[in-house]
């Protein structure tokens, strides 16, 4: 990592936006309260609304009574429900994966992207929220300078918290040759989240299309042009968001980064495209999503209280009858090299998924009418099922270990009749299917370097389960707490090699599939 403030070539200092106090106050209030004031039920400011609290407590009381008086039958019933949930979720995941494998993301060639005359390109705003990351400000400048987009139509807003002195100092020391980066200082206020910063920055955005990049991202230089091409040529006016793919430039740092890279390969390369084809709600990634500004404003922008604001916004897009499509254009990020840092990040994602499900299920019948029955069930299986199944895995693994150790009769009683065989089928077929998806994804992506990691992926599932249990606990005790993911931790020599491979991959990301 180069020293903070150094950038070869020179240029003008990064500009800082000056805003009068009255407008700052208005923008901050809007950034925090806009969605909640418009529709409190669509805000995650309260994890459980009153009906959910009453219903949840009633269910827990009934379960407690049943467990006291009918311990084994009640537990066996819960095990049966969980097993059926496993099987249905697995089958649906395989259907989505196959559709993504067959259809893939939308490809836009380099020639198609560059063929759009500069005069016909819309004004573009790139939001870059950062907090406590002085070491990656230089990466942002390089990434911006690599973008092939007219500078007079490009606005880059670096969103920094007003009390983040190290990152502010680093930004002020940098030079911006293109003159398109502007620092926007966000007043410190609760909640201290990325979506609040994005909402605040949106008040100063001038673009017709708005996108988000993280400060350490290395986007495909043609990604903005490719997104414009999709908006202009997709032939569907309901498409208001284009989601790019994400991958990692430091995949070879250690086993964890290899697992994480394979995980992203499945998610962005196959599952999201499969959901796009299925016209199901698409939980967005935290970066490289491109929005029509007018629609983004109309649906309330980001929920500042949701810790996976991207997933929530993706579902809200569907709630309003709009669509998201996936673009075959890659943005390279830094994969977590530290297991504790990874668990912090993943537990936040799992918690946010449950926040999102709880928010949008406050009106289940209205959601059913908008999405239709299949997409409604798929929304539940993906958004709620992903964290819940990851958490339940730990319980079932412990039950399996107890059974292997001594085969106590009580374990057999928990798996009555056909549930025993269904659970066994789920164990063998389910794990086999998960391995299959990993292997197919790395084969289709041309990543034989991830083969060993794919075969060892069950150990990765243990980390997922730990993160999910942590996230489920936090949604009860601290739902809007944003656990910071630290960047700039990758120092291995492998990163340099991987970055070169990534740049080659990005350069060809517009090839027809």
Secondary structure, DSSP 8 states (H G I E B T S, - for coil): ---TT--TT--EE-EE----HHHHHHHHHHHHHHHHHH-GGG-TTSSS-HHHHHHHHHHHHHHHHHHHHSHHHHHHHHHHHHHHHHHHHHHHHHHHHHHHHHH-SB---HHHHHTS-GGG---EEEEEEESS-GGGHHHHHHHHHH--S-GGGEEEEEEEETT-HHHHHHHHH-EETTS-EEEEEE---SS--HHHHHHHHHTT---SEEEE--TT-EE-TTHHHHHHHHHHHS--TTEEEEEEEEEETTTTSSHHHHHHHHHHHHIIIIIHHHHHHHT------SS-EEEEHHHHHHTTS--TT-TTHHHHHHHHHHHTT-EEEEEEEEEEE----SHHHHHHHHHHHHHHHHHHHHHHGGGHHHHHHHH-HHHHHHHIIIIIHHHHHHHHHHHHHHHHHHHHHH--HHHHHTS-HHHHHHHHHIIIIIHHHHHHHHHHHHHHTT-GGGHHHHHTHHHHHHHHHHHHHHHHHHHHH-TT------------HHHHHHHHHHHHHHHTTTS--
